[in-house]
């Protein structure tokens, strides 16, 4: 019951934000219509994941703390096992949702490929959880589907699992796990301690001045060093703050003249709920546009050497 109430509240908050965004930017209506479908399906998947997490990995708190000490995100390089059975309808459902967007026919071809079993859903989800982008892209090329689209669908389907895993591994810790809690508190990299992804944005909880980063994939929150670029770690004059709209001081950009990366920053009354992260990301897309127009980018995902295998189809029985 608690989860259902939370999910309803999240969807109501999403609808409120979509209406507000649409009032400012009518041109975003197609994107909002698509996002509504994706977020609604994601909430349905989250309800199933909340009942029974369809992923397992053998990792102790001490091993997690040691990985963080070595500056390695916890999920990276782990042998994660995912039960594909509850995931298949949602993976195919996300392909159906994307049919209505710009992906069009490419999403249809991807759905057909996945339905035929040419890509094993369980290993695809595990590769996504481990942020094995190149492995997934290589598999897409191998079977003749759009690499970016396969990565997106895998991310949409594995996101709720990633959220539960990061809560289990990093946030909801027993009191006696002091070493892991200390290692987590000391994490000051720009990429996520749980999965290694870059943040969607930084958020400052009003009225404090402390800024937290919010992972674009698993929703983890962490606090890096102030006045350091989250991408290249440079400090000082190379990092500048730019207000896109002076009348809205709660929204601004952090721009790094050293590496050319940018970060959106917003002020909020409370941490953004996991389900609302993509909604907030879309509602602040004018900040992205402003950054790109000034020549700044979001860098490619941080690469970690893991020796991971490609997500492969099931073996052929002869």
Residue, then its C-alpha position, 0 to 999 in steps of 0.5 A: x500500500x505504501x508503494x502504491x501511494x508513493x507511485x500515485x503521488x509521483x505520477x501526480x507530481x509528474x503530471x503537474x510538472x508536465x503541465x507547467x513545462x507545456x505552458x512554457x514550452x508548447x513545442x515539447x508536447x510530443x516529448x512530454x506525451x512520450x515521456x508520460x508513457x515511459x514513466x507510467x510503464x517504469x512505475x509499473x515495472x518498479x512495483x514488480x521490482x519492489x515486490x521481488x528484486x529480479x537481480x542478484x550479485x554476490x558482494x559483501x559490504x566490505x568488498x563494496x567499501x574496498x571498491x569505493x576505496x579504489x575509486x571503482x563504482x560498486x556495480x561495475x565489473x560485477x557478475x550480476x544475474x538478472x531473472x529475464x522472465x518478469x522483464x521481457x514484457x517491459x522491455x518489449x513494452x518500452x519498444x512499443x512506447x518508442x514507436x510513437x516517437x522519433x525512433x519510429x521504425x527502428x524501435x519496431x525492428x528492435x522489438x521484433x529482434x528482442x521478441x525473437x530472442x536474438x538478444x538475451x534479455x537477462x544478460x542485456x539487463x546485467x550489461x546495462x546495470x554494469x554500464x557496459x555501453x560498448x558491449x551493448x553497442x557492439x551487440x546491436x551492430x552484430x544483430x543489425x539494430x540501432x545501438x543507441x536505441x538498444x542502450x536506451x531500452x535496456x536503460x529504461x528497463x534496468x533503471x528501477x532495478x538499479x535504483x533498488x540495488x543502490x538503495x540496498x548497497x549504499x543507502x539502506x545500510x545497517x548501523x554496523x556497516x561503518x566502513x562502507x558508510x565512511x567510504x560512501x561519504x568520502x566519495x567525491x568523484x563526478x560519477x556515481x559511486x553505485x553505477x558509474x554514470x554521470x549525474x542528470x543534474x545537481x540539486x541544492x535543497x533550499x534553504x541550504x547551500x549544499x549541492x548534491x549530484x543525482x545519478x541519471x541512471x540509478x538515482x543515487x545522490x552524493x556530494x562532490x568537492x565544491x568548485x571542482x569540475x565533476x568531469x575533469x576535476x579541474x578547479x579554480x578559474x576554469x569552472x564558471x557559473x552561468x545563469x541562463x535567466x537572471x530572474x530565476x536564480x534557482x536554475x543555473x549552469x556550471x561550465x568547465x572551460x578546461x574540458x568543455x563539460x556542463x552540469x545543470x543545477x537547480x534548487x529544490x525544496x526536497x530531493x527529487x524522487x527517482x521516478x521524477x528525475x527524467x521529468x525534471x531533466x526534460x523540464x530543464x532542457x532549456x539549460x541544455x540548449x543554452x549550454x550547447x549553444x555556448x559550445x559545451x557538452x555532456x561528456x561520454x560515459x566514464x569508461x571502466x575496464x571490466x573484461x565483461x562479455x557481450x550480452x549474447x543470445x541463448x545457445x542454439x540447441x542442435 
